[in-house]
Every structure is written in C-alpha cells, then in structure tokens.
Amino acid sequence: MKNSTRRVFMLQVAAGSSLIAVGAAQAQTVPMVNEKDAQPMAMGYAADTTKVDAKKFPKHTAAQKCANCALYSGKADAASGPCGIFPGKAVSSNGWCSAYSKKA
C-alpha cells in the first residue's frame, strides 16, 4: 500500500510542477501594443524609434527608446516589455512615444 501511495504522490508532484511552469510562462506572455489602436496613436507610439515623424515630434531623437525610458519596466536586454502608459500590454524596447522620459 505504501508503494501505491508514494507512486500517486510522485505523479501529483510531477503534474503540479508542470502546471506551475506552464502558468509562469503564460503569466509572462503579454500582448504587444498595436500602433494602430487609438491610445498608441494619440501618444505617437512607434515600435521603431527611427520611424517617428520628426515634423510632428521635433523633440524626438533616435537615442530615445522605450528601453531607456523611465516608464519602461522590461529587462534592458529584452526585445519588449511592459510600459506604465499601456497597462497590460508590452512595447518594443526599440519603440518610442511622446510620454518618453529618460531613466535617471
């Protein structure tokens, strides 16, 4: 009887570990901001900082990127990450919007 209980326990541990790993992976997956949505358009968001309209945003420089913005909370070496301006969405680390504020 003990072998059966141990076997059941080990199967439950293995299944639980798999569910935790899947849940953690899903929690890190956040949809990207769509440049064509109303809020990103209003903020002048561009997924590529080199494609920002210089006439519309004359203070923009190519060195300004989401990755070095104070509102960006993604990892520095990540391709994308969360932004305080677009809750629940990820922005390109190479992107830019008019709310850009250089990290201190």
DRENMARPA-917096 format. One record per residue (C-alpha): x, y, z. Coordinates in Angstrom, 3 decimals, decimal comma. Layout:
# residues N
atom east=X&north=Y&up=Z
...
***
This chain:
# residues 104
atom east=0,000&north=0,000&up=0,000
atom east=2,865&north=2,413&up=0,714
atom east=4,299&north=1,969&up=-2,809
atom east=0,940&north=2,870&up=-4,313
atom east=0,686&north=5,972&up=-2,154
atom east=4,242&north=7,021&up=-2,979
atom east=3,582&north=6,498&up=-6,693
atom east=0,423&north=8,610&up=-6,541
atom east=2,290&north=11,306&up=-4,602
atom east=5,142&north=11,412&up=-7,159
atom east=2,665&north=11,682&up=-10,039
atom east=0,863&north=14,516&up=-8,274
atom east=4,148&north=16,365&up=-7,672
atom east=5,161&north=15,958&up=-11,320
atom east=1,775&north=17,165&up=-12,564
atom east=1,789&north=20,122&up=-10,170
atom east=5,281&north=21,157&up=-11,257
atom east=4,216&north=21,080&up=-14,902
atom east=1,178&north=23,246&up=-14,187
atom east=3,274&north=25,773&up=-12,287
atom east=5,790&north=26,008&up=-15,145
atom east=3,014&north=26,484&up=-17,715
atom east=1,313&north=29,110&up=-15,548
atom east=4,547&north=31,057&up=-15,112
atom east=5,210&north=31,027&up=-18,854
atom east=1,681&north=32,248&up=-19,590
atom east=1,940&north=34,999&up=-16,971
atom east=4,980&north=36,440&up=-18,765
atom east=3,224&north=36,498&up=-22,137
atom east=1,707&north=39,933&up=-22,605
atom east=0,172&north=41,134&up=-25,895
atom east=2,080&north=43,792&up=-27,821
atom east=0,698&north=47,298&up=-28,217
atom east=-0,902&north=47,790&up=-31,618
atom east=0,380&north=51,024&up=-33,204
atom east=-2,998&north=51,447&up=-34,943
atom east=-5,061&north=51,474&up=-31,701
atom east=-6,431&north=54,826&up=-30,502
atom east=-4,274&north=55,317&up=-27,392
atom east=-0,918&north=54,445&up=-29,027
atom east=-1,784&north=56,673&up=-31,995
atom east=-2,648&north=59,541&up=-29,655
atom east=0,701&north=59,072&up=-27,895
atom east=2,619&north=58,927&up=-31,180
atom east=3,824&north=55,402&up=-30,369
atom east=6,083&north=53,775&up=-32,936
atom east=7,523&north=50,294&up=-32,466
atom east=10,712&north=51,548&up=-34,169
atom east=12,119&north=54,838&up=-32,886
atom east=13,693&north=55,573&up=-36,287
atom east=10,206&north=55,763&up=-37,852
atom east=8,853&north=58,557&up=-35,635
atom east=7,507&north=61,567&up=-37,560
atom east=10,145&north=64,263&up=-36,960
atom east=7,807&north=67,062&up=-38,056
atom east=5,095&north=66,030&up=-35,630
atom east=7,545&north=65,312&up=-32,767
atom east=10,501&north=67,724&up=-33,206
atom east=11,971&north=66,977&up=-29,742
atom east=12,365&north=63,261&up=-30,565
atom east=15,886&north=61,926&up=-31,069
atom east=16,999&north=58,496&up=-32,299
atom east=18,641&north=57,832&up=-28,910
atom east=15,229&north=57,956&up=-27,199
atom east=13,899&north=54,390&up=-26,932
atom east=11,436&north=52,623&up=-24,679
atom east=14,364&north=50,602&up=-23,274
atom east=15,880&north=53,758&up=-21,722
atom east=12,570&north=55,361&up=-20,689
atom east=11,583&north=55,680&up=-17,020
atom east=8,132&north=54,254&up=-17,789
atom east=9,506&north=51,014&up=-19,306
atom east=9,731&north=48,172&up=-16,786
atom east=11,070&north=45,413&up=-19,028
atom east=14,560&north=43,961&up=-18,832
atom east=17,216&north=46,077&up=-20,539
atom east=18,243&north=43,295&up=-22,950
atom east=14,676&north=42,152&up=-23,780
atom east=13,076&north=42,813&up=-27,168
atom east=9,910&north=44,043&up=-25,448
atom east=8,452&north=44,702&up=-22,037
atom east=5,669&north=46,342&up=-20,032
atom east=5,108&north=50,097&up=-20,014
atom east=3,183&north=52,170&up=-17,484
atom east=1,452&north=54,105&up=-20,270
atom east=-0,071&north=50,964&up=-21,800
atom east=-1,130&north=48,719&up=-18,873
atom east=-1,426&north=45,033&up=-19,715
atom east=0,486&north=45,492&up=-22,961
atom east=4,123&north=45,194&up=-23,986
atom east=6,033&north=47,730&up=-26,048
atom east=9,061&north=47,227&up=-28,248
atom east=12,274&north=48,105&up=-26,415
atom east=13,261&north=49,931&up=-29,615
atom east=9,965&north=51,872&up=-29,675
atom east=9,082&north=55,426&up=-28,661
atom east=6,078&north=57,533&up=-27,655
atom east=5,508&north=61,159&up=-26,695
atom east=5,491&north=60,263&up=-22,976
atom east=9,206&north=59,377&up=-23,186
atom east=11,107&north=60,328&up=-20,034
atom east=14,796&north=59,427&up=-19,760
atom east=15,684&north=56,985&up=-16,979
atom east=17,686&north=58,549&up=-14,194
***
